[in-house]
Amino acid sequence: MSQRTRLRRARRRAATALAGTGVALLTALPEPLALPVGAALGRGAARCLRRRTGDALANLRLVFPERGEAERAAIWRASCAELGRCAVEWARLPSLSTELLLERVEVVGLEHLAKAAELGRGVFAITAHYGNFEYIPAVIRGRMPGASVSVVGRTMPTPEMQAMIETRRVRGGGEVIPQDARAILRALREGTIIGILIDHYTRERRGGVLVPFLGLRAWTTAGPALLALRTGAPVVPLHIRRAYDGHHRIEVEPALELPRSGDREQDVALATALMNEAVGRWIREDPVPWTWSHRRFRHSPDAEAGRPPP
């Protein structure tokens, strides 16, 4: 084993141990202190993580060129505070009763998801790294007890970290489906509602397509569009945002009308753009819950030019 491999494994073990300690501490906090502590930790991270701050402000300049630098910086700080609150809620999720969880999270438009599930083709429930998205699977299972709800997620670098995340994502049933088309197709055939995050950069050789997002062309995963068009599975956008204190609101939208011209490449691109349009609308309505520090516009010709497309 090379020294580089040993160092990488050591860093992963250290990160896992640190995450485990953090989860234990956040879970042990008295509830009235938990969210304010999380917000303070998030704001502290915004001050300390200079590279992340630089990436976030660069994204904000691209998306909101009409806003001043002070306003964009305020959005970033508020976003970090919200991420801190969500991290606390994520850590404490296993200790929260289902009754209390459902009391704290209102769901609007659930009939759209139920209608899509009734078709029996499975459902793509698309969302983003927006608000406390980790609450969504457990809440939907609680509101639709007869439904099978799973999520697509990448494999974490250590088994301990994987177990920590899966414990929360499979609360109440379901599974974490690997980013593998065969596994996703199997779940669709079984009528599963599949939660999937679609807002991160996906390079072309990993199945990304260059389509509009927040006013700029961005490399976006084409997987959900490709599989939905292939199987007839409905695509239902939904998102969560904080209402007040520890209470949230999930909004479920009607299934998207996907293009079916017969031109596969064109239909996939247009369907992916429709999904991006939904996510972009949430972000423009309220930019604070989104994770701005992700390098979403890597290799975008519009971002590299520093301007939107003509």
C-alpha positions as CSV (number, residue, x, y, z in Angstrom):
1,M,0.0,0.0,0.0
2,S,1.4,3.4,-1.0
3,Q,1.9,6.2,1.5
4,R,-0.7,8.2,-0.4
5,T,-3.3,5.5,0.0
6,R,-2.5,5.2,3.7
7,L,-2.9,8.9,4.2
8,R,-6.2,9.0,2.3
9,R,-7.6,6.2,4.4
10,A,-6.4,7.9,7.6
11,R,-8.1,11.1,6.6
12,R,-11.3,9.2,5.9
13,R,-11.2,7.4,9.3
14,A,-10.5,10.8,11.0
15,A,-13.4,12.4,9.2
16,T,-15.7,9.6,10.1
17,A,-14.7,9.7,13.8
18,L,-15.2,13.5,13.8
19,A,-18.6,13.2,12.2
20,G,-19.6,10.5,14.7
21,T,-18.5,12.7,17.6
22,G,-20.3,15.7,16.2
23,V,-23.6,13.7,15.8
24,A,-23.3,12.5,19.4
25,L,-22.8,16.0,20.7
26,L,-25.6,17.6,18.6
27,T,-28.0,14.8,19.6
28,A,-27.2,15.4,23.3
29,L,-27.9,19.1,23.2
30,P,-31.1,20.3,24.9
31,E,-33.7,20.9,22.2
32,P,-34.1,24.7,22.8
33,L,-30.3,25.1,22.2
34,A,-29.9,22.8,19.3
35,L,-31.0,25.0,16.4
36,P,-29.3,28.2,17.6
37,V,-26.1,26.2,18.1
38,G,-26.4,24.8,14.6
39,A,-26.9,28.2,13.1
40,A,-23.9,29.6,14.9
41,L,-21.7,26.7,13.7
42,G,-22.9,27.3,10.2
43,R,-22.1,31.0,10.4
44,G,-18.7,30.2,11.8
45,A,-18.0,27.8,8.9
46,A,-18.9,30.7,6.5
47,R,-16.1,32.8,8.0
48,C,-13.5,30.0,8.2
49,L,-14.0,28.1,4.9
50,R,-12.5,30.6,2.5
51,R,-12.5,28.3,-0.6
52,R,-16.2,27.4,0.0
53,T,-17.0,31.1,0.5
54,G,-15.2,32.0,-2.7
55,D,-17.1,29.3,-4.7
56,A,-20.5,30.4,-3.2
57,L,-20.0,34.1,-3.9
58,A,-18.9,33.3,-7.5
59,N,-22.1,31.3,-8.0
60,L,-24.2,34.1,-6.5
61,R,-22.6,36.7,-8.8
62,L,-23.5,34.5,-11.8
63,V,-27.1,33.9,-10.7
64,F,-27.8,37.3,-9.2
65,P,-25.7,39.9,-11.1
66,E,-28.3,42.6,-10.4
67,R,-27.7,42.3,-6.6
68,G,-25.0,44.0,-4.7
69,E,-22.0,42.2,-3.2
70,A,-23.2,42.9,0.4
71,E,-26.6,41.3,-0.4
72,R,-25.0,38.3,-2.0
73,A,-22.7,37.9,1.1
74,A,-25.8,38.1,3.3
75,I,-27.5,35.3,1.4
76,W,-24.4,33.2,1.8
77,R,-24.2,33.7,5.5
78,A,-27.9,33.0,6.0
79,S,-27.5,29.9,3.8
80,C,-24.7,28.6,6.1
81,A,-26.8,29.3,9.2
82,E,-29.6,27.3,7.7
83,L,-27.3,24.5,6.7
84,G,-26.1,24.4,10.3
85,R,-29.7,24.1,11.6
86,C,-30.4,21.3,9.0
87,A,-27.3,19.5,10.2
88,V,-28.5,19.5,13.8
89,E,-31.9,18.2,12.7
90,W,-30.3,15.5,10.6
91,A,-28.2,14.4,13.5
92,R,-31.2,14.2,15.8
93,L,-33.6,12.6,13.4
94,P,-33.3,9.0,14.8
95,S,-34.3,10.2,18.2
96,L,-37.4,12.1,16.9
97,S,-40.6,10.1,17.1
98,T,-42.6,9.7,13.9
99,E,-45.6,11.5,15.5
100,L,-43.4,14.5,16.3
101,L,-41.8,14.5,12.9
102,L,-45.1,14.6,11.1
103,E,-46.3,17.3,13.5
104,R,-43.4,19.5,12.6
105,V,-43.5,18.9,8.8
106,E,-46.5,20.0,6.8
107,V,-47.0,18.4,3.4
108,V,-48.9,20.3,0.7
109,G,-49.9,18.6,-2.6
110,L,-49.4,15.0,-1.5
111,E,-52.2,14.1,-3.9
112,H,-49.9,14.7,-6.8
113,L,-47.5,12.1,-5.6
114,A,-50.2,9.6,-4.7
115,K,-51.7,10.0,-8.2
116,A,-48.4,9.4,-9.9
117,A,-47.8,6.3,-7.7
118,E,-51.1,4.8,-8.6
119,L,-49.9,4.4,-12.2
120,G,-47.8,1.5,-11.0
121,R,-44.6,2.5,-13.0
122,G,-42.7,3.8,-10.0
123,V,-42.1,7.6,-9.6
124,F,-39.1,9.9,-9.7
125,A,-39.5,12.3,-6.9
126,I,-36.9,14.9,-7.9
127,T,-35.6,17.5,-5.4
128,A,-32.4,19.3,-4.6
129,H,-29.8,20.1,-1.9
130,Y,-32.4,22.6,-0.7
131,G,-33.6,23.0,2.9
132,N,-33.7,19.9,5.1
133,F,-34.1,17.5,2.2
134,E,-33.1,14.6,4.5
135,Y,-36.5,14.8,6.2
136,I,-38.4,14.2,3.0
137,P,-38.2,10.4,2.8
138,A,-39.2,9.8,6.4
139,V,-42.1,12.2,6.2
140,I,-43.5,10.8,2.9
141,R,-43.3,7.3,4.3
142,G,-45.3,8.6,7.3
143,R,-47.9,10.3,5.2
144,M,-48.1,7.4,2.6
145,P,-47.7,4.3,4.8
146,G,-48.6,1.9,2.0
147,A,-46.0,3.3,-0.4
148,S,-42.5,2.1,-1.0
149,V,-40.1,5.1,-0.8
150,S,-36.4,4.8,-1.5
151,V,-33.6,7.3,-2.3
152,V,-30.7,7.3,-4.7
153,G,-27.4,8.0,-3.0
154,R,-23.7,7.6,-3.6
155,T,-21.6,5.2,-1.5
156,M,-19.7,6.9,1.3
157,P,-15.9,6.3,1.7
158,T,-16.2,4.3,5.0
159,P,-18.7,1.7,6.2
160,E,-19.3,3.7,9.4
161,M,-20.2,6.8,7.5
162,Q,-22.4,4.8,5.2
163,A,-24.3,3.3,8.1
164,M,-24.7,6.7,9.8
165,I,-26.3,8.2,6.6
166,E,-28.4,5.1,5.8
167,T,-29.9,5.0,9.3
168,R,-31.5,8.3,8.6
169,R,-32.4,7.8,4.9
170,V,-34.2,4.5,5.4
171,R,-36.1,5.5,8.6
172,G,-39.5,3.9,8.3
173,G,-38.5,1.6,5.3
174,G,-37.1,1.7,1.9
175,E,-33.4,1.5,0.9
176,V,-30.6,3.6,-0.4
177,I,-30.3,2.7,-4.1
178,P,-26.8,3.0,-5.6
179,Q,-26.2,5.3,-8.6
180,D,-26.7,2.4,-11.0
181,A,-29.3,2.3,-13.8
182,R,-30.1,-1.4,-13.3
183,A,-30.8,-1.0,-9.6
184,I,-33.0,2.1,-10.3
185,L,-34.9,0.2,-13.0
186,R,-35.5,-2.7,-10.6
187,A,-37.0,-0.3,-8.1
188,L,-39.2,1.4,-10.7
189,R,-40.6,-2.0,-11.8
190,E,-41.5,-2.6,-8.1
191,G,-43.5,0.6,-8.1
192,T,-41.1,2.4,-5.8
193,I,-41.1,6.2,-5.3
194,I,-37.5,7.1,-5.8
195,G,-36.2,10.3,-4.3
196,I,-33.3,11.7,-6.2
197,L,-31.2,14.9,-6.0
198,I,-30.7,16.5,-9.4
199,D,-28.9,19.8,-8.7
200,H,-25.3,18.9,-8.7
201,Y,-22.7,19.1,-11.5
202,T,-22.5,16.0,-13.6
203,R,-19.8,15.9,-16.2
204,E,-20.6,14.7,-19.7
205,R,-18.7,11.3,-19.5
206,R,-20.9,10.5,-16.4
207,G,-24.1,11.1,-18.2
208,G,-24.4,14.9,-18.0
209,V,-26.1,17.1,-20.5
210,L,-25.6,20.8,-21.0
211,V,-29.0,22.5,-20.3
212,P,-30.2,25.8,-18.7
213,F,-30.2,26.2,-15.0
214,L,-30.7,29.5,-13.2
215,G,-30.1,31.4,-16.4
216,L,-26.9,29.6,-17.4
217,R,-26.1,26.4,-19.2
218,A,-24.9,23.8,-16.7
219,W,-23.9,20.2,-16.9
220,T,-26.8,18.2,-15.3
221,T,-27.5,14.6,-14.7
222,A,-29.7,13.1,-17.5
223,G,-30.4,9.9,-15.7
224,P,-33.9,10.7,-14.4
225,A,-35.0,12.0,-17.7
226,L,-33.5,9.1,-19.7
227,L,-35.1,6.4,-17.4
228,A,-38.4,8.3,-17.0
229,L,-38.8,8.5,-20.8
230,R,-37.8,4.8,-21.2
231,T,-40.2,3.5,-18.5
232,G,-43.0,6.0,-18.4
233,A,-42.4,6.7,-14.7
234,P,-43.8,10.1,-13.7
235,V,-41.4,12.8,-12.6
236,V,-42.8,14.7,-9.6
237,P,-40.9,17.8,-8.3
238,L,-41.0,18.4,-4.6
239,H,-39.0,20.5,-2.1
240,I,-38.9,21.4,1.6
241,R,-38.2,24.7,3.3
242,R,-38.3,26.0,6.9
243,A,-41.6,27.6,8.0
244,Y,-40.5,28.7,11.4
245,D,-38.3,27.3,14.3
246,G,-38.2,23.5,13.9
247,H,-41.2,23.4,11.5
248,H,-41.0,22.8,7.8
249,R,-43.2,22.6,4.8
250,I,-42.9,20.1,1.9
251,E,-44.5,21.2,-1.3
252,V,-45.3,18.5,-3.9
253,E,-46.0,19.7,-7.5
254,P,-47.9,18.0,-10.3
255,A,-46.0,15.5,-12.4
256,L,-44.0,17.1,-15.2
257,E,-45.3,16.8,-18.8
258,L,-42.2,15.3,-20.5
259,P,-41.6,15.7,-24.2
260,R,-42.0,12.6,-26.4
261,S,-41.2,13.7,-29.9
262,G,-39.3,10.4,-30.7
263,D,-36.0,12.2,-30.9
264,R,-34.3,10.6,-27.9
265,E,-31.4,13.0,-27.5
266,Q,-33.6,16.1,-27.8
267,D,-36.3,14.7,-25.5
268,V,-33.8,13.9,-22.8
269,A,-32.3,17.3,-22.9
270,L,-35.7,19.1,-22.9
271,A,-36.9,16.9,-20.0
272,T,-33.8,17.6,-18.0
273,A,-34.2,21.3,-18.6
274,L,-37.8,21.1,-17.3
275,M,-36.5,19.5,-14.1
276,N,-33.8,22.2,-13.8
277,E,-36.5,24.8,-14.3
278,A,-38.4,23.5,-11.2
279,V,-35.4,23.6,-9.0
280,G,-34.3,27.0,-10.3
281,R,-37.8,28.4,-9.5
282,W,-37.5,27.3,-5.8
283,I,-34.0,28.9,-5.6
284,R,-35.1,32.2,-7.1
285,E,-38.1,32.3,-4.8
286,D,-35.9,31.8,-1.7
287,P,-32.1,31.4,-2.3
288,V,-31.2,30.9,1.3
289,P,-32.0,27.2,1.7
290,W,-29.8,26.1,-1.3
291,T,-26.2,24.9,-0.9
292,W,-24.4,27.7,-2.8
293,S,-20.8,26.4,-2.3
294,H,-21.1,23.5,-4.7
295,R,-19.2,24.2,-8.0
296,R,-22.4,23.9,-10.0
297,F,-21.3,25.8,-13.1
298,R,-18.0,24.0,-13.7
299,H,-17.2,23.9,-17.5
300,S,-20.3,26.0,-18.3
301,P,-19.5,28.1,-21.4
302,D,-21.7,30.8,-19.9
303,A,-20.0,30.8,-16.5
304,E,-16.6,30.9,-18.1
305,A,-17.7,33.9,-20.2
306,G,-19.1,35.5,-17.0
307,R,-22.5,36.1,-18.6
308,P,-25.7,34.3,-19.5
309,P,-26.2,32.8,-23.0
310,P,-27.5,35.0,-25.8
